[in-house]
Amino acid sequence: MPDILVVKSTAFLPHEKMRAVLDNLMTQKEAGVILLPPYLEAQIVPEDIEIKISDGNGECVLIPSEDF
């Protein structure tokens, strides 16, 4: 399994906002769980990382790494 996290943005974000998102993702990666906002999609996920996303109701949904 790869040792890199690849995330795709489905929305245009200004440079400052994208930098803030990147900093937040790097901090969350250290904890081993990443909460993605609805406009980000995980493309490649390391085995030691859990990805959580928000559903349409704002609830967190656990997505196993094997799905990526």
N, C-alpha and C positions, 0 to 999 in steps of 0.2 A: 504494500500500500504506500502511496506517496507520503512524503513528509512536508507537503506544501498545501496551504489552503487557498483555493481559487474561488473568488466570489464575483458574480456578475451583477452590475447595477442595471435595472430596467427603467431607470429614470435619469434624466440629466441632473447632475448636481454641480453647483459652483465648486471651484477648486477648494475653497476654505471648508465647505461642508464635507467634501470627499476626504480631505485630510483629517477632519474630526472623526469621520466614520472609520477610516483606516486606523487611527490611534485607538479608538474604542475597540475595534476588532483585535488588535494586537494585545491589548490589556485583557480582554476576555479569553483569548487563546491561552494565556498563562494559567487561567483557572480551569481550562479544559472544557468549558461550555460556552457556546456562542449563541447569543440571541440576535437573530436577524430581523430587521424591519421588513415589511412587505415588499419593498422595492429592491431588495437584494436577494439573489439566488445563489446557493452554494453549488459550485460546479465540481470541485475536487475537494475531498475532506479526508484528512489523516485519520487513522484508526483511533487515536487517543483524544479525538475531539468529538463532542456531541453538538449537533446543531438543533436549535429550537427556533421555530418561526411562529409568527402570529397568524391565526386564522382570521376569517372575516369578522369574528366577534371580539377580536383583541385577545383571545385566549392563546396561551403558549401551547404548541404542539411539538412533541419530541419526534425528530426524524432520525432514524438509525443511520449510521455512516455507511452501512452496506448498500443503501439506496443510491449512493453517488458513485 
